[in-house]
Amino acid sequence: MLSNSILKQLPFTPQNIAEIHGGDINKAFCITTGKQRFFLKVNNAVLYPDMLKREADGLDLLRNHTSLKVPGVIQTGTAGEYQFLLLEWLDEDPGSYAPYQFGQGIAGLHRVSQAQYGFKENNYIGSLPQINTLTPNWPDFYANYRILPLVKMLFDQHQLSSADIAQAHNFCGAIKDIFPEEKPALLHGDLWSGNYSAIAGGQTAIFDPAVYYGHREMDIAMTKLFGGFKDEFYTSYHEAYPLENGWLNRLPYAQLYPLLVHAVLFGGHYTNDVKSILRVF
């Protein structure tokens, strides 16, 4: 049931409210008023402070720097223990999926840069806080704000051993030799198959970001997890902004971060995947 305290803050009077199922983190609703529909996310503001405000900031940043469709942010706010995010409604149209256009769009996004890795504020990856402290080089950023904090969480959960921790530190010491040096790229940050959709008009929409400026192979590696994208996406991306040689061999090292996130949240085979990657170090 949607809180009346949230409904009173909306810039319109809803005529119909329907809960949408399928999300792992937030409750979601389709709000209808007149001939318009809106997408509303709701979560606990105490457990996840500013989660939806940070998501709104990420959406606004993406919208200003990509040719892809990004849902417009209409309103964010809090109501007691709840936080909410009201977005433009997007009509899905799977038949109009254009992977070539999608690849070009992500390549264009990755050409957006800034002086340092990280972001102006911390945000979330899933339900986990994501630290985005500005850092002048990728090896230090990836080690200190992506790998080591999550490795410690897994150790505290008794999912990783002291030997695993030692291997993680060895991996962090090798990052400078693994990844080619590139300027910071604006990343979606959570670019898996559940966070994009074909919409009416032949456009591709991206949403649910965890933005920061990082190594662009992080986004590409995420596209290869949990189902992967069509080959045409990668062909198009490479035409617009070719990846450095050996990127396929580096996939596991860029996938280590999202696998650590899933290991912390869900354990199980994700922890085994993490150990398998670290084992060579």
C-alpha positions, 0 to 999 in steps of 0.5 A: 500500500502506498503511503498517503503522506507520499501521495500528498506530496505529488504534483497531481492527484492520482486517478489510479495506482498499480504496483509493479512487481519485479524489482529487487530493491524498491517498491514501484508503482504506475501512477495514472492521472488523466491521460498521463502515466508516471513511474514512482519508486519508494524505499526506506529513507532510514536504511538507505539515506538519500538512495533515490536522490542519488539515483535522480542525480545520476539520471540527470547527469546521464541525460545531459551527456547521452543521446540515449533516452533517460527517464526524466526526473519529476520529483524526489522527496521524503515522507516520514520513513519513506523516500520516493522518486517520481519519473517519466513513464516510458513505454517499452517496445521490444520489437524496436530494439536497436543494438547498433544505436545502443552501442553508439550511445554508450560509446558517446557516453564514455567519451565524457570525461573529467580530471579525476576518477570518482564522482562529486558524491557517493551513491549506491550500487544496488542497496550497497553504498558506493564510495566515489572519492575523487582520485587521480589514478584508476589503480588507487581508485579501483583498489581503495573504493571498489575492491578492498571495502567489499573484500573486507565485508566478505571477510567480516561475513566469514565468506572469505579467508585470510588467504583470500584477503592476501590474494585480493591485496595482490590483485590490487597491487597488479591493477596498474599492470592489468588495465590500459591507462585511459582518461576517466569515462562517465559510466552508467555504473550498473549496465546489465540487461535489466537496466536498459529497455527498447522504447517506442520510436526505436530508442534505447532507454537506460535507467537505474544508474550507479554513476561515477567516472571510471575505467570504461571497461567496467561498463563493458564488463558488466554488459557481459554478466547476467545474459550479455548484450547482442553482438551488434552492440559491441560491433557498434561500440568498437566502431565509435570508440575502440577498446584497447587490445586484450579487453576480453582477457580483462573482463574477469578483472573488471567484473570482480567489482559487481561480483563482489557486490553480489557476493556481499548481498547474496553470497553463494556462487558469487563468492565462489566466482570472486575466489576463482578470479582472485586465485591467480594472484 
